[in-house]
Amino acid sequence: MTQFFRNASSMALILALTSPVLVKSETGRTSVPAHRINIRVYDYADVRSPVLTKAQSEAARVLGRAGIETNWVGCAVPGRAVESNPFCTAKLEATDIQVRIHPRKMAKKLMKHRSEFGLAFTAAGEGFGSYASIFFHRVEELSARRHTSQSLLLGHLIAHEIGHLLLGSNSHSRSGIMHVPWNRSQVERALLGTLLFTRQETEKMSGQVSRRWAAAEQNLAGLTR
């Protein structure tokens, strides 16, 4: 098989496996599907499996409340036994996001300020940001200080950084999950399950995800011509 057809087949498989499904409502009408983003997670911090699993569920819940479905894939990193997955080696498409969880030593090389919990590498213009980093030692510190579960905080921080990728640069806000800095109020709202994206943010992210899917489908069409 040539490289051309390999790329086209790989892209077609990913879209087929991750495309949203039309759902029938109680009235019997077919609703418009909510497009899904694929999140590749690279856990360099060796987060305990139950903590990471719960964190992903919490992030999925927060993003789901904003109408965004998520498909989570654990990807292998050096020194950690993670089952290989074809998504992790496939070309990164517009609908794919990489989340990297860094331990203190790695995080220090990326941190610009000691107060940072993570970074999102947004794209300029009409491009799509695809890479986000979480500094896990900051999660541990906040968890100890606020006597709150690591999984709850990690999940919300992952959702926050993905929010940056879908909202673009300068996307901090005065309320909700995109508020900074995180103080007692944000942690309490996270505990109550009410630390969410605002309506305006939800609408903007929905438009961004639709554009990502259009770009991915256009890329597939170009590969198969």
C-alpha positions, 0 to 999 in steps of 0.5 A: 500500500502506498503512503498516499493510500495509507494516510487516506485509510488511516484518516477514514478509519479515525473519522469513522470510529470517532464521528458522532452518531445521530440520536433520535429524541423522544419525539422520534425526530433525529437530532443534530449530532454534537461533534466530538473531539479526540483527546490523546492523554500523555501521562508523564507524571505517572498519576495513579490510574483511579485518579486519572480515570476519574479526572477524565470523567470529570473533564468529560462531564464539564465539556459535555455540559458545553455540548462537546463529546469527548473520546479519550485515548491513553497514549504510551510515554517512556517508562510507563506501560500503556497499551498501544493505540493506533490513534496515538501514532496517527497524524494529528487532525483538526479534531485531535487534542493532545493533553500532557500531564507533567511532573514537577521537573518537566513542568519547571521547564515550561512554567513562566510563573510559579502560579501556573497550573498548565499551558495551552498552545493556541493557534494564531488566526484561523488555525487550531490549537492542539497541545495542552500541558498540565503541571501535576505538582500544582494539582497536588499542592492545591489538593493538599491546601484545599483538602480536595480530591486530586481527580476533581481538580485535575479534571477541571484543569484539563477542561480549562486548558482544553477550553483555551484550545477551543476558545483561542488566546485571551480566553480567561473570564471573570466567571466560570471555569475560565476564571483566574486565579482559582480561589476558594470560590472556584474550588467550592463550585468544582465540588458542587459540580457548578464550575462550568463554561459560560453560555457565550463560551459554549457557543464559541466552542461549539462553532470551533468544534464544527470548524475543526470537523469541517477541516478534518473532513476536507482533509480526508476528501483531499486525500481520497481524490 
